Amino acid sequence: MTAEPVYLDVAEVEALRLVELEKLTCEEAGERMNVSRNTVWRLVESGREKLVRAIIEGRPIIILREQLIEDSSARDRR
């Protein structure tokens, strides 16, 4: 049986890239992403948790493209 994948939002990946790889503050990353520093913090925390879960549990990681995220959000509102 294959482990259920962990889904990362493209915004979580971008926030992690800016904060962890480019070493920006949440405020600087928020400016680049046009969101608040609190939003960046939430995205980074969520992304970290998902990545750690995937690594520890040996689950595949799938990065969702923006279009898929927008489509699923529209479906959720129906």
N, C-alpha and C positions, 0 to 999 in steps of 0.2 A: 504494500500500500504506500502510495506517494504522499508525503507530507503536504498539507495545504500551504500554498504560497503566502508570503507576506507582501502586501501591496503598499508601495511607497508612492505618494503623490509627487508629481514633478516639482511642486513648490517646496516640499520637504527636502528633496534632493538639492535644489538650488540653495535653500537656506543652510543646509549642512555644508555644501561646497564653499559658500561664502564665509561661514563662521569657522569651520574646521580646517579647510585647506588654505583659504586666503587670509585667515586670521583676522577677519573684520569683527568689530563689535556688533551686537544685535542692532544698535542704532544705525551704524554704517550700512549693514546688510539691508535693513529696512528701507533706507534711502534708495539703495540700488534696486530693490524689489518693489518700491512704491507701496509699502505697507508699514504698519507701526512696528516699533521694536518689540512690543509684546507679542505681536503676531509671529515675528521671526523666532522669538523665544519658544512659543508654542510649537511651531513647525520643527525646530531643531529638537526639542524634547520628544516630540512624537516620532520623528524620524530615527532618533537614537534608540528609542525603545523598540521600534520595529526591527531595526538592524540587529540589535543585541538578541532579540527573540529569535530572529532567523538564524543567526550564527549558533546560538546555544542549542536550539532545537533542530538544527540541520534542515531548515525549511528554505525553499527557493525564494528569491526576491524578484518581484516584478515591479518595474517602474511604470506607472500609468502616465500616458501622455495627456496633455491638457484637454484635448478634444474628448477623450474618454471620460475624463472627470466632469466636464461640462455636460456631456450626454447623461451620465448617471445622475447628476444633480437634477437635471430636468425630469428624468424618470422618477426620482424620489419625490418630486413635488406633485406628481400626478395622482 
